[in-house]
Amino acid sequence: MSSHYETLGVSPNASGEEIKKAYRKLARKLHPDVNPGEEAADQFKSVTHAYEVLSDPEKRRIYDTTGNENGTDNGFSYSGSGFAFQDIFETFFGGGGGQAGPASRVRRGQDALIAVRIELKDAVFGVNKKIEVDTAVLCTRCEGSCCEPGTEPVRCSVCGGSGHIQRAVRSILGQVMTTATCPTCNGFGTEIPSPCNECGGEGRVRSRRSLTVKIPAGVSTGTRIQLAGQGEAGTAGGPMGDLYVEIRVASHTTFTRDGDQIHATLSVPMTAAALGTELTLETFDGEQPITLRPGTQSGDVVTLPHLGVARLRGSGRGDLLVHINVEVPTKLDAEQEELLRQLAKLRGEHVGEGKLVATGGGVFAKLRDKFGNL
């Protein structure tokens, strides 16, 4: 019985690269698709088995030491590398790699996620936003073929285009044949002798591209918009993945948002609140009139209907709620102070010494005359 080195036609001192070259040469010559016949098939199995042992540093060390890749003199071992439950399982139950045929180089591109910042006004009305995306795009030189222009993939010389090879494995059941992915073509069944110089044989390159995203009215921070087919290009001309645009709504100096409602605080002088007045408020829809009735209090709310945020799921818009804040002057000159005292006197209000009494069970209180009925 010849040794594995004799089977491959190399010396015991051959390097790993020399062993690989010798195996490829013999595999091309003896492969059943090229050289049909029982004798060639047996030789191909022997060559493949010899290469499996000598290409693995640990198996080769054991083989050189004991003369058997299992590390025993009788050629049988329960724990040696020649016994593999997984290989036996794959052989009997159809799990062997490559049995379904060669794999395709074409792969769908990955999905991508990008965050986009918009203003509150854009969330109210919607906006078309131009964005820049760093992603994988189709290689324009090879147009996804992975090959240099004018060349094309060729059938794998080792597996003959099947994408897998068979190998003999010694087991407790005897010698069985297993199927493994072809190490030469990685299971694709073809080799690319001249990979594209631009993409390196991947069929895609990294690039920056711009596109316009239609952001609907009513979006909020965290909303994701799916753009089908706008993600990364797939390998070997494969379909593009999807692009997800995640919205970030910037804060506003005047308005705050709560669902589909918008809130604003409007500060007015004490005299305007007492007498009533007409004001204008600059909103996202332009200037809007606001009527304050006489005696308006801090905390009162004026509702401007349908000036809020559009409903993302539904129709119409929310309201704009204007919260009134009555400003009480903190500094008065002598004339202003005298006028207020005269007003208090006319209203029968005491602004001197008095007692603070809570009324109505709430937080409001009034000053009552200490000489009155308490």
VENCORNOR-V367882 format. One record per backbone hydrogen bond with DSSP energy under -1.0 kcal/mol. CO is the residue of the C=O (numbers start at 1). NH is the residue of the N-H. Records with the same first field share a line. If there is no record, write none. Layout:
CO=NH, NH
This chain:
3=7
4=8
5=9, 10
11=14
15=19
16=20
17=21
18=22
19=23
20=24
21=25
22=26
23=27
24=28
25=29
26=30
27=31
31=34, 35
37=41
38=42
39=43
40=44
41=45
42=46
43=47
44=48
45=49
46=50
47=51
48=52
49=53
50=54
51=55
56=60
57=61
58=62
59=63
60=64
61=65
62=66
63=67
68=71
80=83
84=88
85=89
86=90
87=91
88=92
89=93
90=96
96=99
98=101
110=232
112=244
114=246
116=248
118=250
119=123
120=124
121=125
122=126
123=218
127=215
129=213
131=211
133=209
135=207
136=233
137=205
139=143
142=145
146=196
148=151
154=191
156=160
159=162
163=182
165=180
167=178
169=176
171=174
174=171
176=169
178=167
180=165
182=186
185=188
187=103
189=156
191=154
194=148
196=200
202=236
203=139
205=137
207=135
209=133
211=131
213=129
215=127
216=219
220=223
223=247
225=245
227=230, 243
232=241
235=107, 238
238=234
239=109
241=231
242=112
243=227
244=114
245=225
246=116
247=222
248=118
256=263
258=261
260=309
261=258
262=321
263=256
264=323
266=325
268=327
269=273
270=274
271=275
272=276
273=295, 296
277=292
279=290
281=288
283=286
286=283
288=281
290=279
292=277
293=296
297=300
300=324
302=322
304=320
309=318
316=311
318=308
319=262
320=304
321=264
322=302
323=266
324=299
325=268
327=270
333=337
334=338
335=339
336=340
337=341
338=342
339=343
340=344
341=345
342=346
343=347
344=349
355=368
357=366
359=362
364=359
366=357
368=355
369=372
